[in-house]
Each structure stands twice: as C-alpha cells, then as structure tokens.
Amino acid sequence: MQESKSNKKRDKVQSVIVRVRKELIQENANIEVERLLTKHKEEPFTLMPPSRADIAEWVSTSWDNLSKRNDY
C-alpha cells in the first residue's frame, strides 16, 4: 500500500515537471524544476524525456511567441 502511494506521488511530481518543462521558458522551467526537486527530495523518481511531438510543439510555440514579442 505504501509503495503504491509513493509511486502515485512520484508519478504526479514527474507529470508536473514534464508540464513545467514544456510550458515555461527554459530559465523559468529550470527554477521551477529545482523547486519541485527540493520540495520532494525524499521521493525518488526519474525524469522522463519529452516526446518528439512535445519538442516539436514547444519549438513551434516558442518561435511563434518570439515573433509576437518582436512585432512593432
């Protein structure tokens, strides 16, 4: 029971980290990930790399947002 609860908590933290990495710019993502790792330091987990689709979406969105910021 304890192991199952620990696995669920670990999976939830991992899910939040993946979302943060995808949604925030790199500098802010690194800060947020460090905060989450510190907060949940006793919970062992592994970071899952983003999928190719997630990376493509992130790059596309980032370029689009960059263009919007630089419009005069």
Order of alpha helices (4+ residues) and beta strands (2+ residues): alpha-alpha-alpha
